[in-house]
Amino acid sequence: MKDKKFWALSLGFFLLFLIAMGIVTLNQPISYLLRARNVTPSPSKSFVMVFPQVAPINTKVKVSVYIRDVNGVSLPNRRVKVSTDVSGVSFMPSDTQTTNEIGMAQFSMVSASNGRVKISAIDMESNTNIINTPSVEFTQ
């Protein structure tokens, strides 16, 4: 009888040791490992970059949208839609893309008319508008 208790206690301590070593190795508490990962993007930590910001008409402008959560961690596999406040601007390959592993969705933008174009970006899953968006000046 004492041997069974000894083996049961030994097995219990061994399992606790393995769990503790796993937590130390992963450097994350159990609550973080067990928590659901339904993260919404932060409208202020997410941002849009364009290059160049001044371009001739009918020239491709590179638009990169970065989606981040409130801690600044990139969010992959998020659907992003971009639009502008001016008609006659087209996005390639589409106005909706999915972010890659670093939380970036990339577009090309072309305008056939002169003027300043304000870009808007929305995370489609959470319907979050990205606040940090630039504008592009198209010239002749």
C-alpha positions as CSV (number, residue, x, y, z in Angstrom):
1,M,0.0,0.0,0.0
2,K,2.8,2.4,0.9
3,D,4.5,1.7,-2.5
4,K,1.4,2.8,-4.4
5,K,1.1,6.1,-2.5
6,F,4.9,6.7,-3.0
7,W,4.5,6.1,-6.8
8,A,1.4,8.3,-7.0
9,L,3.1,11.1,-5.1
10,S,6.2,10.8,-7.2
11,L,4.2,10.9,-10.4
12,G,2.3,14.0,-9.2
13,F,5.5,15.8,-8.3
14,F,7.1,14.8,-11.6
15,L,4.1,16.2,-13.5
16,L,4.1,19.4,-11.5
17,F,7.8,19.7,-12.3
18,L,7.2,19.3,-16.0
19,I,4.4,21.9,-16.0
20,A,6.6,24.4,-14.1
21,M,9.5,23.8,-16.5
22,G,7.3,24.3,-19.4
23,I,6.0,27.6,-18.1
24,V,9.6,28.8,-17.3
25,T,10.8,27.7,-20.8
26,L,7.9,29.4,-22.6
27,N,8.2,32.4,-20.2
28,Q,4.4,32.8,-20.2
29,P,2.0,32.3,-17.4
30,I,-0.7,29.6,-17.7
31,S,-3.5,32.2,-17.9
32,Y,-1.9,33.6,-21.1
33,L,-1.6,30.1,-22.6
34,L,-5.2,29.3,-21.8
35,R,-6.8,32.7,-22.7
36,A,-8.8,33.1,-25.9
37,R,-6.9,35.2,-28.6
38,N,-9.8,37.3,-29.9
39,V,-7.9,40.5,-30.3
40,T,-9.3,43.7,-31.8
41,P,-7.0,46.1,-33.6
42,S,-6.2,49.5,-32.1
43,P,-7.2,52.4,-34.3
44,S,-4.4,54.6,-32.9
45,K,-1.6,51.9,-33.0
46,S,-2.4,50.8,-36.5
47,F,-1.2,53.0,-39.4
48,V,-1.0,53.5,-43.1
49,M,2.2,54.4,-45.0
50,V,2.4,55.6,-48.7
51,F,5.4,56.0,-51.0
52,P,5.8,58.4,-52.7
53,Q,3.5,61.0,-51.1
54,V,3.7,63.3,-54.2
55,A,3.4,61.5,-57.5
56,P,2.5,62.3,-61.1
57,I,-1.0,61.2,-62.3
58,N,-1.2,57.6,-63.6
59,T,1.7,56.6,-61.5
60,K,1.6,53.7,-59.0
61,V,1.8,54.7,-55.3
62,K,2.6,52.0,-52.8
63,V,0.1,51.9,-49.9
64,S,1.0,49.7,-46.9
65,V,-1.5,49.2,-44.0
66,Y,-0.2,47.9,-40.7
67,I,-2.7,46.4,-38.3
68,R,-1.6,46.4,-34.6
69,D,-3.4,45.6,-31.3
70,V,-3.4,47.9,-28.2
71,N,0.0,46.5,-27.2
72,G,1.5,47.2,-30.6
73,V,1.6,43.6,-31.6
74,S,1.1,42.9,-35.3
75,L,-2.2,41.1,-36.2
76,P,-1.9,38.7,-39.2
77,N,-4.7,37.3,-41.3
78,R,-6.9,40.4,-40.9
79,R,-9.0,41.7,-43.9
80,V,-8.3,45.3,-44.6
81,K,-10.3,47.6,-47.0
82,V,-8.9,50.9,-48.3
83,S,-10.8,53.7,-49.9
84,T,-10.3,57.4,-50.8
85,D,-12.4,60.6,-50.6
86,V,-12.0,61.2,-54.3
87,S,-13.6,59.2,-57.2
88,G,-11.4,58.1,-60.1
89,V,-8.7,56.4,-57.8
90,S,-8.1,52.7,-58.3
91,F,-6.4,50.2,-56.1
92,M,-4.5,47.1,-57.3
93,P,-4.8,44.2,-57.1
94,S,-8.0,44.9,-55.1
95,D,-9.2,47.4,-52.5
96,T,-9.4,44.5,-50.0
97,Q,-6.4,42.5,-48.9
98,T,-5.4,40.2,-46.0
99,T,-2.5,41.1,-43.7
100,N,0.6,38.9,-43.8
101,E,2.5,37.5,-40.8
102,I,3.8,41.0,-39.8
103,G,0.3,42.5,-40.0
104,M,0.8,44.4,-43.3
105,A,-1.5,44.6,-46.3
106,Q,-0.1,46.1,-49.4
107,F,-1.8,47.9,-52.2
108,S,-0.9,50.0,-55.3
109,M,-2.9,53.1,-55.9
110,V,-3.3,55.1,-59.2
111,S,-5.2,58.3,-59.9
112,A,-6.1,59.8,-63.3
113,S,-6.7,63.3,-61.9
114,N,-4.8,66.0,-60.1
115,G,-5.3,66.8,-56.4
116,R,-4.9,65.6,-52.9
117,V,-6.3,62.2,-52.0
118,K,-7.0,61.2,-48.4
119,I,-6.7,57.5,-47.8
120,S,-9.0,55.6,-45.4
121,A,-8.4,52.1,-44.1
122,I,-10.8,49.8,-42.2
123,D,-10.3,46.4,-40.5
124,M,-13.2,44.4,-41.9
125,E,-13.6,41.9,-39.0
126,S,-14.0,44.4,-36.3
127,N,-15.1,47.4,-38.5
128,T,-12.3,49.5,-36.9
129,N,-11.3,52.7,-38.8
130,I,-7.6,53.3,-38.8
131,I,-6.9,56.8,-37.6
132,N,-3.3,57.3,-38.7
133,T,-3.8,57.7,-42.5
134,P,-1.9,60.0,-44.8
135,S,-2.8,61.7,-48.0
136,V,-1.2,61.7,-51.4
137,E,-0.8,64.6,-53.8
138,F,-1.2,63.7,-57.5
139,T,0.3,66.3,-59.9
140,Q,0.7,66.6,-63.7
